Amino acid sequence: MKRDNQLFYETQVGTVTSEIVINFLDKYCQNIQKKTVIIIDQASIHTSDAFIEKLEEWEKKNLKIFWLPTYSPHLNLIEIL
C-alpha cells in the first residue's frame, strides 16, 4: 500500500508460486514512479533462484526488496490476521 492508500494487487485461485510473484512484481514495476521498497517474508516463493535472479533488474526499475528476518512472525502483519 502506498502512503496515499493506493493498493496494487491481484487475486489468485490456487497455489501461489514464485513465478506468479515474479510476474506480479514485473507488472508492478511498470507502474512505479519513484524508489519503492516491498517488505516480504522469507517464504520459499520469495527466495527461489528465479526470484533472486530478478532482483538486479527490479532495482534498476526502482524496486527494492527487503526481507523480514527469518522466524519473525511478530513483524509480519499477515501472520496476525
C-alpha positions as CSV (number, residue, x, y, z in Angstrom):
1,M,0.0,0.0,0.0
2,K,1.2,3.4,-0.9
3,R,1.2,6.4,1.5
4,D,-1.8,7.7,-0.2
5,N,-3.6,4.4,0.4
6,Q,-3.4,3.2,-3.2
7,L,-3.1,-0.6,-3.3
8,F,-1.8,-2.6,-6.3
9,Y,-3.0,-6.2,-6.0
10,E,-4.1,-9.3,-7.8
11,T,-6.2,-12.3,-6.6
12,Q,-5.0,-15.8,-7.2
13,V,-7.1,-19.0,-7.0
14,G,-4.9,-22.0,-6.0
15,T,-1.3,-22.1,-5.1
16,V,0.9,-19.0,-5.3
17,T,4.2,-19.9,-6.9
18,S,7.4,-17.9,-7.3
19,E,6.6,-17.5,-11.0
20,I,3.3,-15.8,-10.1
21,V,5.0,-13.5,-7.6
22,I,7.7,-12.6,-10.2
23,N,5.1,-11.8,-12.8
24,F,3.2,-9.6,-10.4
25,L,6.3,-7.7,-9.4
26,D,7.2,-7.3,-13.1
27,K,3.8,-5.7,-13.7
28,Y,4.1,-3.6,-10.6
29,C,7.4,-2.2,-11.8
30,Q,5.6,-0.7,-14.8
31,N,3.6,1.5,-12.5
32,I,6.1,2.9,-10.1
33,Q,7.4,6.5,-10.4
34,K,10.0,6.6,-7.7
35,K,12.0,4.4,-5.5
36,T,9.8,1.8,-3.9
37,V,10.5,-0.8,-1.2
38,I,8.5,-4.0,-0.8
39,I,8.8,-5.8,2.5
40,I,8.3,-9.6,2.3
41,D,8.9,-12.7,4.4
42,Q,11.4,-15.4,3.5
43,A,8.9,-17.9,2.2
44,S,10.4,-20.2,-0.5
45,I,8.5,-18.4,-3.2
46,H,10.3,-15.2,-2.3
47,T,13.8,-16.8,-2.1
48,S,13.8,-19.1,-5.2
49,D,16.6,-18.9,-7.7
50,A,14.3,-17.4,-10.3
51,F,13.2,-14.7,-7.8
52,I,16.8,-13.9,-6.8
53,E,17.8,-13.5,-10.4
54,K,15.2,-10.7,-10.9
55,L,16.5,-8.5,-8.0
56,E,19.0,-6.6,-10.0
57,E,16.5,-5.9,-12.8
58,W,13.9,-4.7,-10.3
59,E,16.4,-2.4,-8.6
60,K,17.2,-0.8,-12.0
61,K,13.4,-0.1,-12.1
62,N,13.5,1.5,-8.7
63,L,12.0,-1.5,-6.8
64,K,13.9,-2.7,-3.8
65,I,13.0,-6.0,-2.0
66,F,13.5,-6.0,1.8
67,W,13.2,-9.4,3.6
68,L,12.0,-9.7,7.1
69,P,14.3,-11.6,9.4
70,T,13.8,-15.4,9.4
71,Y,11.4,-16.7,12.1
72,S,9.9,-13.3,12.9
73,P,6.1,-13.7,12.5
74,H,5.7,-10.8,15.0
75,L,7.0,-8.5,12.3
76,N,4.7,-9.9,9.6
77,L,1.3,-8.4,9.9
78,I,-0.4,-11.1,7.8
79,E,0.6,-13.7,10.5
80,I,-1.5,-11.7,13.0
81,L,-4.7,-11.9,11.0
